[in-house]
Amino acid sequence: MPVKSAPFRTIRDLELSNKRVLIRVDFNVPLKGGNVADDTRIQASLPTLRYALERQAKVILMSHLGRPDGKVVEELRMRPVGAALSRIIGRPVSAAADCVGPEAQGQAARLKPGEILLLENLRFHPEEEKNDPAFAKALARSGDLYVNDAFGTAHRAHASTAGIAHLLPAAAGFLLQREIEALNQVMENPKRPYWLILGGAKVSDKIKLIDHLIDKVDGILIGGGMQYTFFLAQGIGVGNSPVEKDRLQLALAILKKAKERGVDLKLPLDHLIAQKVEAASPPRATERPGVPEGWEGVDIGPKTIRAYREAIRGAKTILWNGPLGVFEIDPFSGGTRAIAEAIADSGAVSVVGGGDSAAAVVKFGLSGRMTHVSTGGGASLEYLEGATLPGIAALTEGAK
């Protein structure tokens, strides 16, 4: 059976010519020295922006940047982002002094077809995160149509993601559409064998994901900091490794549930350990599961890498969420890199669930070899857990 399409209109369903199109983008990008340090999220928005511009829309962009907590923070103004977008897209990008009010509305009204206006940081106003109806109406006054292309904020019920979608004819941009359809691909009728690869620090962060997918997957590969809670729960020492002592029974319950459902849940066979989590601390591999006192687990070991590669080699569908070790520190990045390379080489439908996993595949230069790398860490995790995302629900239920 085919994967069902996204349950909302897309930008292709709107008549854009000569219309003011308010597009919610995710331009929450890192800045360094007053310039954009990583333009990945800007690049991801280009298909939607170019489509609108080619159809002679008047494009008005809105985004948040950082966490100004409802106040104007000079270092978090959108102007450097607009400059970066202008260089990338090859046309001028006007900057508004605010995102609402007469001046912003006037700039939007004066736009000509094919021009771009970038509104000021949405989160300079506390009403944005409160999904204040009056603030949503103020935003809507600058547009005729609304397009949400910010999957990374779709799990937030904010004025620019949920409120405004009920006030204007609303649709999804190509990035948001692609995210939902890619995630649906691993949730509905996946090709088998289907492996879920889980890392990251905490079992508690992944329990909803495990619960939602355990009846859908054939196997689960565990790594990252969360593995040590599983080992301690079974009475295996973990040294100074991070554990959630209040989640030991939960870990045992997951192991039991996997066994009952016939899911092949694999834990590491060995570990890379160090006395300190810093590059200058020389690592060594253990012979078996468990970490000696005075040491801390920093990565999966060579035996585990071989075993996990073998499982991945036969996979037809792979969902990966969470790094296998402390990949940010090069001496401890080997396990995460090896698993990323194995996924890229597998030929399977491969979806990387955003956040640190996405950062890892970008670091290793492998993002282009995955079927899909999500741009939304929290949003992708919640969607995969089966949650209803407010930004998606608003498009489905909003103005027609």
TITOR-737884 format. One record per residue: residue in three letters; y negated, z, x negated of N, C-alpha, C in turn. Coordinates in steps of 0.05 Angstrom, whole numbers, padded with zeros to 5 digits, always signed. Layout:
! TITOR-737884
ALAYZXYZXYZX/...
This chain:
! TITOR-737884
MET+00024+00000-00017+00000+00000+00000-00025+00000-00017/PRO-00046-00015-00010-00070-00015-00026-00085+00010-00023/VAL-00102+00016-00043-00119+00040-00042-00142+00033-00022/LYS-00148+00053-00004-00168+00047+00016-00195+00046+00003/SER-00213+00029+00014-00239+00026+00004-00256+00050+00010/ALA-00279+00053-00003-00297+00075+00001-00307+00075+00030/PRO-00310+00098+00043-00316+00099+00072-00346+00099+00078/PHE-00361+00081+00064-00389+00079+00069-00399+00051+00062/ARG-00423+00046+00071-00435+00020+00064-00443+00021+00034/THR-00444-00003+00023-00454-00006-00005-00480-00022-00004/ILE-00492-00024-00027-00517-00038-00030-00514-00067-00022/ARG-00490-00078-00024-00486-00106-00015-00491-00110+00015/ASP-00489-00088+00030-00492-00089+00059-00521-00087+00068/LEU-00539-00084+00050-00568-00081+00056-00583-00106+00051/GLU-00603-00112+00067-00621-00134+00062-00644-00123+00045/LEU-00645-00131+00020-00663-00118+00000-00689-00132-00004/SER-00691-00157+00002-00714-00173-00005-00740-00161+00006/ASN-00759-00156-00012-00786-00147-00005-00785-00119+00007/LYS-00763-00104+00003-00761-00077+00014-00765-00057-00009/ARG-00777-00034-00002-00778-00011-00021-00751+00003-00020/VAL-00736+00001-00042-00709+00013-00043-00710+00037-00061/LEU-00706+00061-00048-00705+00086-00063-00677+00089-00073/ILE-00674+00090-00099-00647+00092-00111-00645+00119-00126/ARG-00626+00136-00117-00621+00161-00131-00602+00155-00154/VAL-00612+00158-00178-00596+00153-00203-00592+00180-00217/ASP-00573+00179-00235-00568+00203-00251-00578+00198-00279/PHE-00603+00203-00283-00616+00199-00310-00620+00226-00323/ASN-00601+00245-00318-00602+00271-00331-00590+00268-00359/VAL-00606+00256-00377-00597+00248-00404-00607+00268-00425/PRO-00594+00270-00447-00604+00287-00469-00628+00275-00483/LEU-00647+00292-00489-00671+00284-00503-00672+00297-00531/LYS-00682+00282-00550-00685+00293-00577-00710+00282-00589/GLY-00728+00300-00597-00753+00291-00608-00770+00275-00589/GLY-00767+00280-00563-00783+00266-00543-00771+00239-00535/ASN-00747+00232-00545-00734+00207-00539-00706+00211-00528/VAL-00696+00191-00513-00669+00193-00502-00649+00191-00525/ALA-00632+00211-00527-00612+00213-00549-00586+00199-00542/ASP-00580+00196-00516-00555+00183-00507-00561+00169-00481/ASP-00560+00142-00481-00568+00127-00457-00544+00118-00440/THR-00521+00131-00443-00497+00124-00428-00502+00123-00398/ARG-00515+00143-00387-00520+00144-00358-00540+00123-00349/ILE-00559+00117-00366-00577+00095-00359-00562+00068-00358/GLN-00546+00064-00378-00530+00039-00379-00512+00037-00354/ALA-00501+00060-00345-00483+00059-00322-00497+00051-00296/SER-00523+00055-00295-00538+00048-00271-00546+00018-00269/LEU-00543+00004-00291-00554-00023-00293-00543-00043-00272/PRO-00517-00043-00266-00508-00063-00246-00522-00060-00219/THR-00527-00036-00210-00541-00032-00185-00570-00040-00187/LEU-00583-00032-00209-00611-00039-00212-00616-00069-00214/ARG-00599-00082-00230-00602-00111-00233-00597-00126-00207/TYR-00577-00116-00192-00571-00129-00166-00595-00127-00148/ALA-00608-00103-00146-00631-00100-00129-00655-00117-00138/LEU-00659-00117-00164-00682-00133-00175-00678-00163-00171/GLU-00654-00172-00175-00648-00201-00171-00653-00209-00142/ARG-00651-00190-00124-00655-00197-00096-00683-00189-00087/GLN-00701-00187-00106-00730-00183-00102-00736-00157-00086/ALA-00721-00137-00092-00728-00110-00081-00750-00098-00097/LYS-00764-00079-00085-00783-00062-00099-00769-00036-00105/VAL-00762-00032-00130-00743-00010-00137-00758+00015-00144/ILE-00752+00037-00130-00763+00063-00136-00740+00081-00143/LEU-00741+00092-00168-00719+00108-00178-00726+00138-00177/MET-00707+00154-00170-00711+00183-00171-00687+00196-00184/SER-00693+00217-00200-00672+00231-00214-00683+00259-00221/HIS-00664+00277-00228-00671+00302-00240-00667+00300-00270/LEU-00678+00318-00285-00674+00319-00314-00675+00348-00323/GLY-00652+00358-00333-00651+00385-00342-00652+00405-00319/ARG-00660+00430-00326-00661+00452-00307-00688+00466-00307/PRO-00708+00453-00296-00735+00465-00297-00739+00487-00276/ASP-00719+00492-00259-00720+00514-00240-00744+00514-00222/GLY-00750+00490-00212-00771+00488-00192-00800+00489-00203/LYS-00803+00487-00229-00829+00488-00242-00833+00463-00259/VAL-00858+00456-00264-00864+00433-00282-00860+00442-00311/VAL-00842+00429-00325-00836+00434-00353-00843+00408-00368/GLU-00863+00409-00385-00873+00385-00398-00850+00370-00413/GLU-00832+00385-00426-00811+00373-00442-00790+00359-00425/LEU-00792+00363-00398-00772+00351-00381-00784+00330-00362/ARG-00806+00319-00370-00818+00297-00355-00801+00272-00358/MET-00802+00253-00339-00785+00230-00339-00795+00207-00356/ARG-00819+00209-00367-00831+00186-00381-00814+00175-00404/PRO-00801+00192-00421-00784+00180-00442-00760+00165-00430/VAL-00751+00174-00407-00728+00161-00394-00737+00133-00385/GLY-00761+00132-00373-00772+00107-00364-00776+00087-00387/ALA-00785+00098-00410-00788+00080-00434-00761+00069-00443/ALA-00741+00086-00443-00714+00077-00451-00704+00056-00431/LEU-00707+00061-00405-00698+00041-00385-00712+00015-00389/SER-00738+00016-00394-00754-00009-00398-00743-00025-00421/ARG-00736-00012-00443-00725-00026-00466-00698-00039-00459/ILE-00682-00023-00445-00654-00032-00439-00654-00055-00418/ILE-00671-00053-00398-00670-00072-00376-00689-00096-00381/GLY-00707-00093-00400-00723-00115-00408-00746-00122-00389/ARG-00757-00101-00376-00780-00106-00359-00795-00079-00356/PRO-00821-00079-00349-00837-00055-00348-00826-00035-00327/VAL-00829-00010-00333-00822+00012-00314-00846+00030-00311/SER-00858+00030-00287-00881+00048-00283-00871+00076-00279/ALA-00889+00095-00286-00882+00124-00283-00901+00137-00264/ALA-00890+00152-00245-00906+00167-00226-00911+00195-00236/ALA-00934+00206-00229-00941+00233-00238-00926+00254-00222/ASP-00914+00247-00199-00899+00265-00183-00878+00249-00168/CYS-00860+00263-00153-00840+00248-00138-00847+00247-00108/VAL-00866+00263-00099-00875+00262-00072-00906+00263-00072/GLY-00917+00259-00048-00946+00261-00045-00960+00234-00044/PRO-00986+00234-00038-01001+00209-00033-01001+00190-00058/GLU-01003+00202-00082-01004+00184-00106-00977+00169-00110/ALA-00955+00184-00108-00929+00171-00111-00924+00150-00089/GLN-00931+00157-00064-00928+00139-00042-00946+00114-00046/GLY-00970+00118-00056-00988+00096-00061-00977+00077-00082/GLN-00966+00088-00104-00954+00072-00125-00930+00056-00114/ALA-00914+00069-00097-00891+00055-00085-00900+00032-00067/ALA-00922+00037-00052-00932+00017-00033-00943-00007-00047/ARG-00954-00003-00072-00966-00025-00086-00946-00041-00103/LEU-00921-00033-00104-00901-00048-00119-00898-00076-00108/LYS-00893-00095-00127-00887-00122-00119-00857-00126-00122/PRO-00845-00145-00108-00817-00150-00111-00809-00154-00140/GLY-00787-00141-00148-00778-00144-00176-00790-00123-00195/GLU-00807-00105-00184-00819-00084-00201-00804-00058-00198/ILE-00808-00040-00218-00794-00015-00219-00814+00008-00221/LEU-00810+00029-00206-00825+00054-00208-00805+00077-00211/LEU-00810+00094-00231-00794+00117-00236-00810+00142-00227/LEU-00799+00156-00207-00813+00180-00198-00809+00203-00218/GLU-00826+00223-00216-00825+00246-00234-00800+00263-00227/ASN-00793+00281-00245-00769+00298-00243-00768+00312-00215/LEU-00746+00306-00201-00743+00318-00174-00742+00348-00175/ARG-00731+00360-00195-00727+00389-00196-00752+00404-00206/PHE-00775+00390-00209-00800+00405-00212-00807+00418-00185/HIS-00794+00410-00164-00799+00422-00137-00774+00438-00129/PRO-00777+00464-00123-00754+00480-00115-00741+00470-00089/GLU-00756+00456-00073-00746+00445-00048-00723+00425-00051/GLU-00722+00412-00075-00701+00392-00080-00674+00405-00078/GLU-00669+00426-00093-00643+00439-00094-00637+00455-00068/LYS-00657+00461-00053-00653+00475-00027-00648+00456-00005/ASN-00648+00429-00010-00645+00409+00010-00664+00413+00033/ASP-00689+00419+00026-00710+00424+00045-00716+00399+00062/PRO-00715+00400+00089-00719+00377+00105-00746+00364+00102/ALA-00767+00380+00099-00794+00369+00095-00796+00354+00068/PHE-00783+00365+00048-00784+00351+00022-00768+00325+00023/ALA-00746+00325+00037-00731+00300+00041-00748+00279+00055/LYS-00763+00288+00075-00780+00269+00090-00802+00259+00071/ALA-00813+00276+00054-00834+00267+00036-00823+00246+00016/LEU-00799+00250+00007-00786+00230-00010-00783+00204+00005/ALA-00773+00206+00029-00767+00182+00045-00791+00165+00051/ARG-00815+00177+00051-00839+00162+00057-00845+00140+00036/SER-00833+00142+00013-00837+00121-00008-00818+00098-00006/GLY-00799+00099+00013-00780+00077+00014-00774+00067+00042/ASP-00762+00043+00043-00752+00031+00068-00722+00035+00070/LEU-00708+00035+00047-00679+00037+00045-00672+00058+00024/TYR-00648+00069+00027-00639+00090+00008-00612+00082-00004/VAL-00609+00083-00030-00584+00078-00044-00578+00102-00062/ASN-00554+00113-00059-00545+00135-00077-00527+00123-00098/ASP-00535+00124-00123-00518+00115-00145-00514+00137-00166/ALA-00517+00162-00157-00515+00185-00175-00490+00201-00169/PHE-00467+00191-00177-00442+00205-00171-00442+00233-00184/GLY-00455+00236-00207-00455+00262-00220-00468+00285-00205/THR-00484+00278-00184-00496+00299-00167-00486+00297-00139/ALA-00465+00282-00134-00456+00278-00106-00443+00303-00095/HIS-00436+00323-00112-00425+00348-00102-00446+00368-00096/ARG-00472+00360-00098-00494+00378-00091-00507+00370-00065/ALA-00512+00388-00047-00526+00382-00022-00556+00386-00027/HIS-00568+00367-00041-00596+00368-00048-00612+00348-00030/ALA-00638+00351-00030-00654+00333-00013-00651+00304-00020/SER-00649+00298-00046-00647+00270-00055-00619+00258-00054/THR-00599+00275-00048-00572+00265-00046-00560+00267-00018/ALA-00568+00287-00003-00557+00291+00023-00578+00288+00045/GLY-00601+00302+00042-00621+00302+00063-00632+00275+00069/ILE-00640+00260+00049-00653+00234+00052-00635+00213+00065/ALA-00609+00216+00061-00590+00196+00071-00590+00195+00102/HIS-00600+00216+00114-00601+00216+00144-00628+00205+00154/LEU-00646+00198+00136-00673+00190+00144-00678+00160+00141/LEU-00663+00147+00124-00666+00118+00119-00639+00104+00121/PRO-00639+00078+00126-00614+00063+00124-00602+00068+00096/ALA-00578+00078+00094-00567+00088+00069-00542+00074+00061/ALA-00538+00072+00034-00514+00059+00023-00509+00069-00004/ALA-00486+00063-00015-00478+00071-00042-00484+00048-00062/GLY-00492+00056-00086-00494+00037-00108-00467+00031-00120/PHE-00466+00012-00138-00441+00003-00150-00427+00025-00166/LEU-00443+00041-00180-00430+00062-00196-00416+00083-00179/LEU-00430+00092-00158-00417+00111-00140-00393+00099-00127/GLN-00395+00074-00118-00372+00061-00105-00348+00059-00125/ARG-00354+00051-00149-00333+00049-00170-00319+00075-00175/GLU-00335+00097-00176-00324+00123-00181-00304+00131-00159/ILE-00313+00128-00134-00296+00137-00112-00270+00120-00111/GLU-00273+00094-00115-00249+00077-00113-00230+00082-00137/ALA-00241+00088-00160-00224+00095-00183-00209+00121-00179/LEU-00223+00141-00168-00210+00167-00163-00190+00165-00140/ASN-00196+00149-00120-00177+00144-00099-00151+00132-00109/GLN-00154+00115-00130-00131+00101-00141-00110+00120-00152/VAL-00118+00144-00162-00099+00163-00173-00091+00184-00152/MET-00103+00183-00128-00097+00202-00108-00080+00190-00085/GLU-00081+00164-00082-00067+00151-00060-00049+00129-00071/ASN-00023+00132-00067-00003+00112-00074-00005+00104-00104/PRO-00005+00123-00122-00006+00116-00151+00020+00104-00160/LYS+00019+00087-00180+00043+00076-00192+00057+00099-00208/ARG+00083+00098-00209+00098+00119-00222+00114+00109-00246/PRO+00119+00127-00265+00113+00156-00266+00083+00162-00268/TYR+00075+00184-00256+00047+00192-00255+00045+00219-00270/TRP+00029+00219-00291+00025+00244-00307-00004+00254-00305/LEU-00005+00280-00301-00031+00294-00301-00033+00309-00327/ILE-00055+00304-00342-00059+00317-00368-00083+00336-00364/LEU-00078+00362-00369-00098+00382-00365-00104+00398-00390/GLY-00129+00401-00396-00138+00417-00419-00162+00434-00410/GLY-00179+00440-00429-00202+00457-00422-00195+00486-00426/ALA-00214+00503-00420-00212+00531-00428-00196+00548-00408/LYS-00199+00543-00382-00189+00563-00362-00169+00551-00342/VAL-00148+00566-00337-00130+00560-00315-00145+00560-00289/SER-00163+00580-00285-00177+00583-00260-00194+00559-00253/ASP-00203+00544-00273-00219+00520-00268-00203+00497-00257/LYS-00176+00498-00261-00159+00476-00254-00140+00482-00231/ILE-00139+00507-00221-00119+00514-00201-00121+00497-00176/LYS-00145+00491-00166-00148+00475-00142-00138+00447-00147/LEU-00143+00436-00171-00134+00409-00178-00104+00408-00178/ILE-00091+00429-00191-00062+00430-00192-00051+00432-00164/ASP-00062+00449-00147-00052+00452-00120-00054+00426-00104/HIS-00075+00411-00108-00080+00387-00092-00062+00364-00102/LEU-00055+00364-00128-00040+00341-00139-00011+00346-00145/ILE-00002+00371-00143+00025+00377-00152+00047+00362-00136/ASP+00041+00355-00111+00060+00340-00095+00057+00310-00100/LYS+00037+00302-00116+00033+00273-00121+00042+00264-00148/VAL+00043+00283-00168+00049+00275-00195+00078+00280-00202/ASP+00087+00266-00223+00114+00270-00233+00116+00290-00256/GLY+00093+00293-00270+00093+00312-00292+00065+00321-00299/ILE+00064+00344-00313+00038+00355-00321+00040+00363-00351/LEU+00021+00354-00366+00019+00361-00395-00004+00381-00398/ILE+00002+00404-00409-00018+00426-00411-00027+00428-00440/GLY-00053+00431-00444-00064+00436-00471-00090+00452-00468/GLY-00106+00452-00489-00132+00465-00488-00129+00496-00487/GLY-00151+00509-00483-00150+00538-00482-00133+00550-00460/MET-00130+00535-00438-00115+00545-00415-00085+00550-00421/GLN-00075+00536-00442-00046+00540-00448-00039+00568-00455/TYR-00058+00583-00468-00052+00609-00478-00047+00630-00456/THR-00060+00625-00433-00055+00643-00410-00026+00639-00400/PHE-00017+00614-00401+00011+00608-00393+00031+00622-00412/PHE+00025+00621-00438+00043+00634-00457+00043+00664-00455/LEU+00019+00676-00453+00018+00705-00451+00032+00715-00426/ALA+00030+00699-00404+00043+00706-00379+00073+00708-00383/GLN+00084+00693-00402+00113+00693-00408+00120+00712-00430/GLY+00101+00728-00439+00106+00748-00460+00105+00737-00488/ILE+00093+00714-00492+00091+00701-00518+00063+00708-00529/GLY+00062+00719-00553+00036+00727-00565+00018+00703-00571/VAL-00007+00708-00567-00027+00686-00571-00049+00694-00591/GLY-00045+00716-00606-00065+00724-00626-00093+00728-00613/ASN-00113+00715-00626-00140+00718-00616-00148+00695-00597/SER-00129+00679-00588-00135+00656-00571-00146+00665-00544/PRO-00163+00649-00532-00175+00656-00506-00154+00657-00484/VAL-00155+00679-00468-00137+00681-00446-00152+00693-00422/GLU-00142+00687-00398-00152+00699-00374-00131+00720-00365/LYS-00135+00744-00373-00115+00765-00367-00111+00770-00337/ASP-00132+00763-00322-00130+00767-00293-00117+00743-00279/ARG-00108+00723-00295-00095+00699-00283-00066+00696-00293/LEU-00054+00717-00303-00027+00715-00314-00007+00709-00291/GLN-00010+00723-00269+00008+00718-00246+00004+00691-00234/LEU-00021+00681-00235-00027+00654-00225-00012+00634-00243/ALA-00013+00638-00269+00001+00619-00287+00031+00619-00281/LEU+00043+00642-00277+00071+00643-00271+00077+00629-00244/ALA+00059+00632-00225+00062+00619-00199+00062+00589-00201/ILE+00044+00579-00219+00043+00550-00223+00069+00540-00236/LEU+00079+00554-00255+00104+00546-00268+00127+00546-00247/LYS+00127+00566-00230+00148+00567-00210+00145+00544-00190/LYS+00121+00539-00181+00116+00518-00162+00124+00491-00173/ALA+00117+00486-00198+00125+00460-00211+00155+00457-00212/LYS+00169+00478-00218+00198+00477-00220+00210+00472-00192/GLU+00199+00485-00172+00209+00482-00144+00204+00453-00134/ARG+00182+00441-00142+00175+00414-00133+00187+00392-00150/GLY+00201+00400-00171+00213+00380-00189+00193+00366-00207/VAL+00170+00379-00212+00150+00368-00229+00155+00377-00258/ASP+00155+00358-00276+00161+00364-00304+00135+00375-00318/LEU+00132+00401-00317+00108+00413-00330+00115+00421-00358/LYS+00101+00409-00377+00106+00413-00406+00083+00430-00418/LEU+00091+00451-00432+00073+00467-00448+00076+00460-00478/PRO+00056+00464-00494+00058+00457-00523+00082+00470-00537/LEU+00094+00455-00555+00116+00464-00572+00107+00478-00597/ASP+00082+00473-00604+00070+00485-00628+00040+00484-00626/HIS+00026+00496-00645-00003+00497-00643-00016+00492-00670/LEU-00040+00483-00670-00057+00483-00694-00074+00509-00692/ILE-00073+00525-00713-00087+00551-00711-00106+00554-00735/ALA-00126+00571-00731-00145+00578-00752-00154+00607-00749/GLN-00165+00618-00770-00174+00646-00768-00201+00648-00756/LYS-00217+00626-00757-00243+00625-00744-00246+00597-00732/VAL-00260+00595-00710-00265+00569-00697-00290+00557-00710/GLU-00286+00548-00734-00308+00534-00749-00295+00515-00769/ALA-00310+00494-00776-00299+00473-00792-00290+00483-00820/ALA-00302+00504-00830-00296+00514-00857-00270+00530-00857/SER-00259+00537-00834-00235+00553-00833-00210+00534-00833/PRO-00194+00534-00854-00172+00515-00856-00151+00520-00835/PRO-00143+00499-00820-00122+00503-00800-00094+00499-00811/ARG-00075+00510-00796-00047+00505-00803-00031+00503-00776/ALA-00008+00490-00777+00009+00487-00754+00029+00509-00752/THR+00035+00518-00728+00057+00537-00724+00083+00523-00722/GLU+00105+00537-00725+00132+00525-00722+00141+00524-00693/ARG+00130+00542-00677+00139+00544-00649+00116+00554-00631/PRO+00120+00556-00605+00099+00567-00588+00092+00595-00595/GLY+00067+00602-00594+00057+00628-00600+00039+00628-00624/VAL+00019+00646-00623-00001+00648-00644+00000+00676-00657/PRO+00002+00678-00683+00004+00704-00696-00023+00720-00694/GLU-00021+00746-00697-00045+00763-00697-00064+00754-00719/GLY-00090+00756-00713-00110+00748-00732-00116+00719-00733/TRP-00102+00703-00717-00106+00674-00715-00114+00666-00687/GLU-00125+00642-00684-00133+00632-00658-00124+00603-00655/GLY-00113+00596-00632-00105+00568-00627-00130+00550-00624/VAL-00130+00527-00638-00153+00509-00637-00145+00481-00628/ASP-00119+00475-00627-00110+00448-00619-00080+00449-00615/ILE-00070+00428-00602-00040+00426-00601-00030+00417-00628/GLY-00005+00423-00634+00007+00417-00660+00021+00391-00661/PRO+00032+00383-00684+00044+00356-00688+00069+00352-00671/LYS+00086+00373-00666+00109+00369-00649+00100+00363-00620/THR+00080+00377-00612+00069+00373-00584+00058+00345-00582/ILE+00043+00336-00602+00032+00309-00601+00054+00289-00597/ARG+00075+00291-00613+00098+00272-00610+00110+00273-00583/ALA+00115+00297-00572+00127+00299-00546+00109+00289-00524/TYR+00083+00295-00525+00065+00285-00505+00061+00255-00506/ARG+00060+00244-00530+00058+00215-00533+00082+00201-00520/GLU+00106+00213-00523+00130+00201-00512+00128+00200-00481/ALA+00118+00222-00469+00115+00223-00440+00094+00202-00431/ILE+00072+00200-00446+00051+00182-00438+00060+00153-00441/ARG+00077+00148-00461+00086+00120-00466+00100+00108-00441/GLY+00113+00125-00425+00127+00114-00402+00111+00116-00376/ALA+00087+00125-00377+00071+00129-00353+00060+00103-00342/LYS+00057+00103-00315+00044+00081-00302+00016+00089-00291/THR+00013+00115-00286-00013+00126-00277-00018+00152-00293/ILE-00043+00155-00303-00050+00179-00318-00077+00189-00308/LEU-00079+00214-00302-00105+00227-00297-00108+00249-00318/TRP-00131+00248-00332-00136+00267-00354-00161+00282-00348/ASN-00159+00309-00348-00182+00326-00344-00181+00349-00364/GLY-00198+00349-00384-00200+00371-00403-00188+00364-00430/PRO-00203+00370-00452-00193+00364-00479-00170+00382-00486/LEU-00154+00373-00505-00129+00388-00513-00135+00409-00534/GLY-00159+00407-00548-00166+00427-00568-00196+00427-00571/VAL-00205+00440-00592-00234+00442-00598-00243+00416-00611/PHE-00244+00394-00596-00248+00367-00607-00276+00364-00619/GLU-00295+00381-00612-00322+00378-00623-00322+00384-00653/ILE-00303+00399-00663-00301+00405-00692-00279+00387-00703/ASP-00287+00369-00722-00269+00348-00731-00241+00357-00740/PRO-00239+00379-00756-00212+00387-00764-00194+00396-00741/PHE-00206+00401-00717-00190+00410-00695-00189+00389-00672/SER-00196+00365-00679-00197+00343-00659-00173+00325-00657/GLY-00154+00330-00675-00132+00311-00678-00114+00308-00653/GLY-00109+00330-00639-00093+00329-00615-00106+00314-00593/THR-00131+00320-00588-00146+00306-00567-00148+00276-00573/ARG-00154+00269-00598-00155+00241-00606-00128+00227-00603/ALA-00107+00240-00611-00080+00228-00609-00072+00222-00580/ILE-00078+00241-00563-00072+00238-00534-00089+00216-00522/ALA-00115+00215-00530-00133+00194-00520-00123+00167-00529/GLU-00114+00165-00554-00104+00139-00564-00078+00131-00550/ALA-00061+00151-00544-00036+00145-00530-00042+00135-00502/ILE-00061+00147-00489-00069+00138-00462-00079+00109-00463/ALA-00097+00104-00483-00108+00077-00486-00086+00056-00491/ASP-00065+00064-00506-00044+00045-00513-00023+00042-00492/SER-00023+00059-00472-00001+00061-00453+00002+00038-00434/GLY-00021+00025-00428-00021+00004-00407-00021+00016-00379/ALA-00022+00042-00376-00022+00055-00350-00050+00053-00337/VAL-00051+00056-00311-00077+00061-00298-00086+00088-00307/SER-00109+00089-00321-00118+00114-00334-00145+00121-00324/VAL-00148+00145-00313-00173+00156-00304-00179+00181-00319/VAL-00203+00182-00331-00212+00205-00347-00233+00219-00329/GLY-00228+00245-00323-00243+00258-00303-00270+00270-00311/GLY-00285+00257-00328-00312+00265-00334-00314+00289-00352/GLY-00338+00300-00355-00342+00324-00371-00334+00321-00400/ASP-00321+00341-00411-00314+00341-00439-00293+00319-00445/SER-00276+00313-00426-00256+00291-00431-00270+00265-00435/ALA-00291+00259-00419-00306+00235-00422-00321+00235-00449/ALA-00332+00258-00456-00346+00260-00482-00327+00255-00505/ALA-00302+00263-00502-00282+00259-00523-00275+00229-00527/VAL-00271+00215-00505-00264+00187-00508-00287+00170-00518/VAL-00312+00179-00511-00335+00166-00523-00337+00171-00553/LYS-00332+00196-00561-00333+00203-00589-00313+00187-00605/PHE-00289+00182-00594-00268+00168-00608-00269+00138-00604/GLY-00290+00128-00590-00293+00100-00586-00272+00087-00569/LEU-00262+00102-00549-00239+00092-00533-00246+00089-00504/SER-00271+00093-00496-00278+00092-00467-00273+00064-00456/GLY-00277+00043-00472-00273+00016-00462-00244+00009-00458/ARG-00226+00026-00467-00197+00021-00464-00184+00037-00442/MET-00200+00053-00428-00190+00068-00405-00196+00052-00380/THR-00180+00055-00359-00186+00042-00334-00212+00051-00323/HIS-00217+00077-00324-00242+00088-00313-00249+00114-00327/VAL-00273+00117-00335-00283+00143-00346-00305+00152-00328/SER-00301+00175-00315-00320+00184-00295-00346+00194-00308/THR-00368+00189-00295-00394+00198-00304-00401+00226-00293/GLY-00384+00236-00275-00390+00262-00263-00369+00282-00267/GLY-00373+00302-00285-00353+00322-00290-00347+00339-00266/GLY-00367+00354-00256-00363+00372-00233-00356+00356-00208/ALA-00370+00334-00204-00365+00318-00180-00337+00306-00179/SER-00328+00296-00202-00301+00284-00203-00280+00305-00199/LEU-00284+00329-00211-00264+00351-00208-00262+00359-00178/GLU-00285+00363-00165-00285+00372-00137-00273+00350-00119/TYR-00279+00325-00125-00267+00304-00108-00237+00303-00112/LEU-00227+00306-00136-00198+00306-00142-00185+00330-00130/GLU-00200+00352-00126-00189+00376-00113-00186+00373-00083/GLY-00197+00351-00073-00196+00346-00044-00221+00355-00029/ALA-00241+00364-00044-00266+00373-00030-00282+00350-00019/THR-00297+00356+00002-00316+00337+00013-00342+00340-00003/LEU-00352+00318-00015-00376+00319-00030-00400+00313-00012/PRO-00420+00331-00011-00443+00327+00007-00457+00300+00004/GLY-00460+00290-00020-00473+00264-00024-00457+00241-00012/ILE-00430+00243-00013-00413+00223-00001-00413+00225+00029/ALA-00410+00250+00039-00410+00255+00068-00436+00245+00081/ALA-00458+00249+00067-00484+00241+00078-00486+00210+00082/LEU-00474+00195+00063-00473+00166+00065-00456+00158+00088/THR-00434+00172+00092-00415+00166+00114-00427+00172+00141/GLU-00441+00195+00142-00451+00204+00168-00480+00198+00173/GLY-00494+00188+00153-00523+00185+00154-00534+00162+00171/ALA-00559+00155+00166-00572+00135+00182-00558+00108+00180/LYS-00556+00093+00202-00542+00068+00203-00562+00045+00207/
